[in-house]
Amino acid sequence: MLLIKSALRFSLVVVLLCSSLKADEPQAPRVESKPLPQFDGVIKVADVKPHIEFLAGEPLKGRSGEDALIASDYLRQHFRKLGLQPLFGESYFQNIPGPKTEAGEATMYGRNVGAWLPGSDESLRNEFIIVSAHYDHLGTNGGRIFRGADDNASGTSMLMEVARQFAALKQRPKRSLVFLGFDLEEQMLWGSRWFVAHAPWPLAQVKLFTTADMIGRSLGNLPLKTCFVMGSEHGSNLPELLDEVGLPRGYQIARLGIDLIGTRSDYGPFRDHKVPFLFFSTGEHPDYHTPQDVPERIDYEQVAAVSSLVFRLTQSAANVAETPKWNDNISPRMEEVVALNSICQSLLDAGEKNPLTDIQKFIVKQAEQKTRQVMLSGKVTASERKMLIHTAQILLLSVF
């Protein structure tokens, strides 16, 4: 959804943390981070590519309405072939009802697709870890097909291949795993909202919700090798779990507080019920919500790498002794201030590659100066973090 995801172009550019300050300005402290272990991903290009090519192929016409039903059946067949159990009683589908006809007949807006793998520990199998992605997109408009290769065939391919990895394990995880494809994300998150309101068990049994949305390109087509992970600040031990899981070899992760971007994908309804969550994305690009979001422009190596990251994180969460507990208290973090400062510097340095109007230049310079002052102080207060959010909103409205 255009309004729901537009903030990613700005908020997810934290990968520019390593940018240096201009030589003629005071140098501010850097946020140092410990090196994380690296791993070779178990999910490969050959695994994810066929899913993206099918889901974003012209015959599915953008996966909306009747064409979304084809995509949902593709997911169901995949889950069934893996031997996963249907999530909704005897069905893999959760129908999302529409208004009744004048004759009183039921209609259907769409349907979620779900399967699950029971946990191996009898005392923990009633605790659930959810891996999810939305599989719908915008359909057609004016004869043009919005194929949605990145949004969100990329995330759906992750969902399917993470499910395959777990189904193939000789030793099942202790907790039960749920694999969930949402419909109608592009319609105000209606699929995930419906699921949360009609879950097959109390939401308190969900110990972690994960979702991936747009993991096949890079922010603004910049040469980045970074996955942005949001929401860890609300889970008591999620930062530690991410540290232990490490990084796909050749890639980085950048963590953001979810309040910097608001509600951008299907984690929203779970967050509202205080279910710990993680949101994975590699950011918005110029082809977002256009007919140019096609399989030929996907970075398949990146999709495979992020998918492997989600698999390892899910495996850890499904076996860890203590699951994340919801945390309402968010501490100000200098890394977010450094991120915004680096964004501003990059905009000012872009020149002809990303020209700014005089008003935009003034706004960006003001934001750069404010954040640099905070960096020079060496600490971030709660009021300064509110300034950071306000500054981000101004940049979103005026520059991005």
PyMOL commands that set and color helices and strands:
alter all, ss='L'
color gray80, all
select helices_A, chain A and resi 2-5+8-11+13-18+45-55+58-60+66-81+149-167+190-197+203-205+219-221+232-234+238-245+258-260+267-272+295-297+300-319+334-353+358-377+382-398
alter helices_A, ss='H'
color red, helices_A
select strands_A, chain A and resi 38-39+85-86+93-98+107-117+128-134+139-141+144-146+176-182+206-212+226-230+247-248+252-256+277-281
alter strands_A, ss='S'
color yellow, strands_A
deselect
rebuild
show_as cartoon
